[in-house]
Amino acid sequence: MITIYNEITKQKEVFEPLSSGEVKMYVCGPTVYDYFHAGNARCFVIFDFIRRIFEYAGYKVNYVFNFTDIDDKMIARANLENISVGELAERFIGEYHKDADGLKITRADVYPRATEHIDEIIDIIKILIEKNHAYKSEKSADVYFSAKSFKDYGKLAGKKIEDLQQGGRVDGEIMEEKRDPLDFALWKSKKDGEPYWESPWGDGRPGWHIECSAMARKYLGDTIDLHCGGVDLEFPHHENEIAQSECATGKTFARYWLHNGFINVDNEKMSKSEGNFFTAREIAEKYGYMPLRFFILSSNYRMPLNFSEDIIKAAQSSLERIFLFGENLDFALKNAKDAAANAADAQCAPLRAYRDRFKAALFDDFNSAAAVSVIFELIKEVNIKIGAGNADKKYLETARELYGEFCGLFGFAPEIKESAVSDEYILGQIEARIAAKKARDFKAADEIRDNLKSQGIILEDTPSGTKWRRE
């Protein structure tokens, strides 16, 4: 049983899917005009993680993640670079996948783009006009949604319509063409130097909000289980999606709404103007992708998260501890001995309780911080057992199974670094060092160790033999 804090009801609820064993999940993706930043990364990693939890619980997840590939920022940058908006989109969708793959974000089932769904967008706008929820401007091809035509407008934000003020990222709307300041654009008249498509109201392009309604409807149906995104999208973007979708279909648009919190930098809001703005690529180049993923998943997904150099370095250290444990576990297993069946079962029983605690944390509104604590408690207990020399093979195999299961769910995996030093060369050097030590040529043995260290290879002598790892 999974419980979720539902943003539209402002309370924690037991998740009940529309269809047994299936989850229809829509995540608002990036506008592809640049590399995505740390705040975007938090959104993408968190909802990838939540998807993994549903799959871990046995659900089949239909995961839709959109790309906004037409908007004012894209047009401005494409014109600046003297390329088409389509060329700009292709470049940064490719860059998105490079960073997403580095962050171990599972590929979505569908990556719809706004420009590939113009027909679906026009169909919804037609329905809204027919139902008197939208109107065409008298001066242009602009089409606006009438916010006050939807009696529940504001229900996601938890505010009455008279208390709301229109905000958001859509620029250039001609206010005098609107009937009300809260009304928002569904279709925008073409301008010189901008891409446009034909429509019943004149040439133009879709507004921002309508694209998600159209694409969610096409791939997931009139009603979906989960709609997810950053907290900055709650109003007006998600509020407007609800209004236009429910007015068009007469049905609930999404049953559960999830939003992740902001990332601050040194306790200040991340902002380009403040000079504290970091892309995921910049962070990865300095610290690696895995520390960024660990940093994001080590705290509650709904709360603000503070980024600093000390915090990301602490994430690196935590990951090193996790991965070193896996290496120690594999090494111990090579030399482990079987114990009597009864003794082995008695040893393994306490270990299996970690799985129950791990699941309990994850299924309670995706409490990743508590689940990470379970991983470190497992590491501590098993390390003590290995250090005492009384961990039998069955115990270690059980620990290895849990370790792989937990890290696999979190997407934690050592990053492969390019190295000119092959495994075969390292093993050969270890054998040469062992031979030197047997011959009591300790100077030669130390030189081998130091030479390997200079190449990023760390040796560790244990009672069971010499272990090695890459820095």
ZAMARGU-4260 file (C-alpha; in steps of 0.2 Angstrom, whole numbers, plus 5000, padded with zeros to 4 digits):
<rodrens>
0) 5000/5000/5000 | 5008/5017/4994 | 5002/5033/5002 | 5005/5050/4993 | 5003/5068/4999
5) 4991/5074/4986 | 4993/5092/4982 | 4975/5095/4976 | 4968/5088/4993 | 4982/5094/5003
10) 4983/5078/5013 | 4991/5061/5012 | 4980/5048/5004 | 4981/5029/5000 | 4985/5027/4981
15) 4972/5019/4971 | 4975/5017/4953 | 4962/5020/4939 | 4966/5002/4933 | 4972/4988/4944
20) 4991/4986/4943 | 4994/5001/4932 | 4999/5018/4934 | 4997/5032/4921 | 5010/5045/4925
25) 5013/5062/4917 | 5029/5073/4921 | 5031/5090/4914 | 5048/5090/4906 | 5060/5105/4901
30) 5059/5118/4888 | 5073/5113/4877 | 5083/5129/4873 | 5097/5126/4885 | 5106/5113/4897
35) 5094/5109/4911 | 5099/5116/4928 | 5100/5108/4946 | 5082/5113/4950 | 5076/5103/4934
40) 5087/5089/4939 | 5079/5087/4955 | 5062/5086/4947 | 5068/5073/4934 | 5077/5062/4946
45) 5063/5063/4959 | 5049/5057/4947 | 5061/5044/4940 | 5063/5038/4958 | 5044/5038/4961
50) 5042/5028/4945 | 5054/5015/4951 | 5045/5014/4968 | 5029/5010/4959 | 5037/4997/4948
55) 5046/4990/4964 | 5028/4988/4972 | 5023/4978/4956 | 5014/4991/4946 | 5016/4993/4927
60) 5020/5012/4924 | 5015/5021/4908 | 5027/5036/4910 | 5025/5051/4899 | 5038/5065/4899
65) 5036/5079/4887 | 5047/5092/4879 | 5041/5109/4876 | 5049/5113/4859 | 5041/5129/4855
70) 5040/5145/4866 | 5047/5163/4867 | 5064/5158/4874 | 5067/5145/4861 | 5062/5157/4847
75) 5073/5171/4854 | 5088/5159/4855 | 5086/5151/4838 | 5085/5168/4830 | 5101/5173/4840
80) 5110/5158/4833 | 5103/5160/4816 | 5096/5142/4816 | 5078/5135/4816 | 5068/5132/4832
85) 5068/5114/4827 | 5087/5113/4825 | 5088/5121/4843 | 5076/5108/4850 | 5085/5093/4842
90) 5102/5099/4850 | 5096/5101/4867 | 5085/5086/4868 | 5101/5076/4864 | 5110/5086/4878
95) 5095/5082/4889 | 5097/5063/4886 | 5116/5064/4889 | 5113/5072/4907 | 5098/5061/4910
100) 5108/5045/4906 | 5122/5051/4917 | 5110/5053/4931 | 5103/5036/4928 | 5086/5042/4924
105) 5076/5028/4916 | 5070/5032/4898 | 5051/5037/4897 | 5039/5027/4888 | 5034/5042/4877
110) 5043/5059/4874 | 5030/5069/4866 | 5034/5086/4859 | 5022/5101/4857 | 5026/5104/4839
115) 5021/5086/4835 | 5004/5087/4842 | 4996/5103/4834 | 4981/5093/4828 | 4977/5087/4846
120) 4979/5104/4853 | 4968/5112/4840 | 4955/5098/4843 | 4954/5103/4862 | 4953/5121/4858
125) 4938/5118/4846 | 4929/5109/4860 | 4933/5123/4873 | 4926/5136/4861 | 4910/5125/4857
130) 4907/5124/4876 | 4909/5142/4879 | 4925/5140/4889 | 4936/5149/4876 | 4934/5163/4864
135) 4944/5171/4849 | 4950/5188/4850 | 4941/5201/4839 | 4958/5209/4834 | 4968/5193/4830
140) 4970/5175/4829 | 4973/5174/4847 | 4961/5162/4857 | 4959/5163/4876 | 4953/5152/4889
145) 4940/5160/4901 | 4946/5156/4918 | 4930/5161/4926 | 4920/5149/4916 | 4927/5135/4926
150) 4919/5136/4943 | 4934/5126/4952 | 4947/5137/4945 | 4960/5139/4959 | 4957/5122/4967
155) 4975/5116/4965 | 4982/5132/4972 | 4969/5131/4986 | 4963/5149/4982 | 4947/5157/4977
160) 4947/5164/4959 | 4945/5182/4965 | 4961/5180/4976 | 4972/5174/4961 | 4983/5185/4950
165) 4988/5179/4933 | 5007/5174/4932 | 5018/5163/4923 | 5030/5163/4909 | 5019/5167/4894
170) 5024/5184/4887 | 5017/5195/4874 | 4999/5192/4877 | 4988/5207/4872 | 4979/5212/4888
175) 4966/5222/4879 | 4960/5207/4869 | 4956/5197/4885 | 4939/5198/4894 | 4948/5195/4911
180) 4966/5197/4917 | 4965/5178/4923 | 4961/5172/4905 | 4976/5164/4896 | 4981/5160/4879
185) 4977/5144/4870 | 4982/5149/4853 | 4994/5164/4849 | 4994/5174/4832 | 5009/5172/4822
190) 5023/5186/4822 | 5037/5189/4810 | 5051/5178/4812 | 5042/5165/4822 | 5036/5147/4817
195) 5018/5145/4814 | 5004/5133/4810 | 4987/5134/4802 | 4972/5134/4812 | 4953/5138/4811
200) 4957/5155/4819 | 4972/5160/4809 | 4990/5156/4808 | 4999/5155/4824 | 5006/5143/4838
205) 5000/5135/4853 | 5000/5143/4871 | 5011/5134/4884 | 4998/5126/4895 | 4987/5118/4881
210) 5001/5107/4875 | 5002/5096/4891 | 4983/5094/4891 | 4983/5088/4873 | 4998/5076/4875
215) 4992/5069/4892 | 4975/5065/4884 | 4982/5057/4869 | 4994/5045/4878 | 4985/5042/4895
220) 4967/5046/4892 | 4955/5059/4899 | 4959/5055/4917 | 4977/5050/4923 | 4983/5044/4939
225) 4998/5055/4943 | 5003/5072/4936 | 5020/5078/4942 | 5032/5093/4941 | 5041/5106/4950
230) 5032/5117/4963 | 5035/5132/4952 | 5023/5124/4940 | 5008/5123/4952 | 5001/5140/4947
235) 4998/5145/4934 | 5003/5130/4923 | 4995/5115/4932 | 4980/5125/4937 | 4977/5130/4919
240) 4980/5112/4913 | 4966/5106/4925 | 4954/5120/4920 | 4956/5117/4901 | 4956/5098/4902
245) 4941/5096/4914 | 4931/5109/4904 | 4935/5100/4888 | 4931/5082/4894 | 4919/5085/4909
250) 4931/5072/4919 | 4944/5074/4932 | 4960/5077/4924 | 4972/5070/4936 | 4968/5061/4953
255) 4985/5064/4962 | 4996/5079/4960 | 5014/5079/4965 | 5027/5093/4966 | 5045/5094/4971
260) 5052/5108/4981 | 5065/5121/4975 | 5084/5119/4976 | 5093/5134/4984 | 5111/5138/4983
265) 5120/5142/4999 | 5103/5146/5006 | 5098/5158/4992 | 5086/5155/4978 | 5095/5149/4963
270) 5095/5163/4950 | 5105/5167/4935 | 5105/5186/4940 | 5113/5181/4957 | 5127/5171/4949
275) 5123/5156/4958 | 5115/5146/4944 | 5122/5129/4940 | 5117/5117/4926 | 5117/5098/4929
280) 5131/5097/4917 | 5142/5109/4926 | 5140/5100/4943 | 5143/5083/4935 | 5159/5089/4927
285) 5166/5094/4944 | 5158/5081/4955 | 5150/5067/4945 | 5132/5063/4941 | 5130/5051/4955
290) 5134/5063/4969 | 5120/5075/4962 | 5108/5060/4961 | 5112/5055/4979 | 5111/5073/4985
295) 5093/5075/4977 | 5087/5058/4984 | 5094/5061/5002 | 5080/5072/5008 | 5061/5074/5007
300) 5056/5077/4989 | 5043/5091/4994 | 5054/5101/5005 | 5067/5115/4998 | 5084/5108/4996
305) 5100/5118/4999 | 5115/5115/4987 | 5133/5120/4993 | 5150/5113/4989 | 5152/5105/5006
310) 5135/5096/5004 | 5139/5089/4987 | 5156/5084/4994 | 5147/5075/5008 | 5136/5066/4995
315) 5152/5060/4986 | 5159/5053/5003 | 5142/5044/5007 | 5142/5036/4989 | 5160/5031/4991
320) 5155/5022/5008 | 5141/5013/4999 | 5151/5008/4984 | 5166/5002/4995 | 5154/4992/5005
325) 5149/4983/4989 | 5167/4979/4985 | 5171/4973/5002 | 5155/4962/5002 | 5160/4954/4985
330) 5178/4951/4991 | 5172/4943/5007 | 5160/4932/4997 | 5175/4925/4988 | 5182/4917/5003
335) 5166/4914/5013 | 5162/4897/5020 | 5145/4888/5022 | 5137/4886/5039 | 5125/4874/5045
340) 5108/4877/5038 | 5100/4881/5055 | 5114/4893/5059 | 5113/4902/5042 | 5094/4905/5043
345) 5096/4912/5061 | 5110/4924/5054 | 5100/4929/5039 | 5083/4933/5048 | 5088/4950/5055
350) 5095/4955/5038 | 5078/4952/5030 | 5070/4964/5041 | 5079/4978/5032 | 5069/4975/5017
355) 5053/4978/5027 | 5059/4994/5034 | 5065/5000/5017 | 5048/4996/5009 | 5039/5005/5023
360) 5049/5021/5021 | 5047/5021/5002 | 5029/5017/5002 | 5025/5031/5014 | 5025/5046/5002
365) 5042/5040/4994 | 5052/5044/5010 | 5069/5042/5002 | 5079/5050/5016 | 5072/5036/5028
370) 5076/5023/5015 | 5094/5029/5013 | 5096/5028/5032 | 5091/5009/5031 | 5105/5007/5018
375) 5118/5014/5030 | 5111/5004/5044 | 5113/4988/5034 | 5131/4993/5029 | 5135/4996/5047
380) 5128/4979/5053 | 5136/4969/5039 | 5153/4977/5041 | 5153/4973/5060 | 5150/4955/5055
385) 5163/4954/5042 | 5176/4963/5054 | 5172/4950/5067 | 5176/4936/5055 | 5159/4927/5058
390) 5149/4930/5043 | 5145/4914/5033 | 5142/4913/5015 | 5123/4913/5016 | 5123/4928/5027
395) 5134/4937/5014 | 5124/4932/5000 | 5108/4939/5008 | 5117/4955/5012 | 5123/4956/4994
400) 5105/4953/4987 | 5098/4967/4998 | 5112/4979/4994 | 5110/4976/4975 | 5091/4978/4977
405) 5092/4994/4987 | 5105/5002/4976 | 5096/4997/4960 | 5080/5005/4966 | 5089/5021/4970
410) 5099/5020/4954 | 5116/5021/4963 | 5130/5014/4953 | 5149/5019/4952 | 5153/5030/4937
415) 5164/5022/4925 | 5180/5033/4923 | 5191/5031/4908 | 5208/5024/4913 | 5223/5018/4903
420) 5225/5005/4917 | 5217/4988/4913 | 5211/4976/4926 | 5223/4963/4919 | 5238/4975/4922
425) 5232/4979/4940 | 5231/4960/4944 | 5248/4957/4937 | 5255/4971/4948 | 5247/4964/4963
430) 5255/4947/4960 | 5272/4955/4957 | 5269/4964/4974 | 5265/4948/4983 | 5280/4940/4976
435) 5291/4955/4981 | 5284/4954/4999 | 5288/4935/4999 | 5306/4939/4994 | 5306/4952/5008
440) 5309/4965/4995 | 5298/4978/5003 | 5305/4993/4994 | 5300/4985/4977 | 5283/4981/4985
445) 5280/4999/4991 | 5285/5005/4974 | 5272/4995/4965 | 5259/5001/4977 | 5264/5019/4975
450) 5265/5017/4956 | 5247/5010/4956 | 5241/5024/4968 | 5248/5037/4956 | 5237/5030/4942
455) 5222/5030/4953 | 5222/5012/4959 | 5221/5010/4978 | 5227/4993/4986 | 5221/4987/5003
460) 5229/4972/5012 | 5216/4961/5022 | 5218/4945/5031 | 5209/4937/5015 | 5221/4945/5003
465) 5224/4961/4993 | 5209/4971/4987 | 5210/4985/4975 | 5199/4999/4969 | 5199/5014/4957
470) 5198/5031/4965
</rodrens>
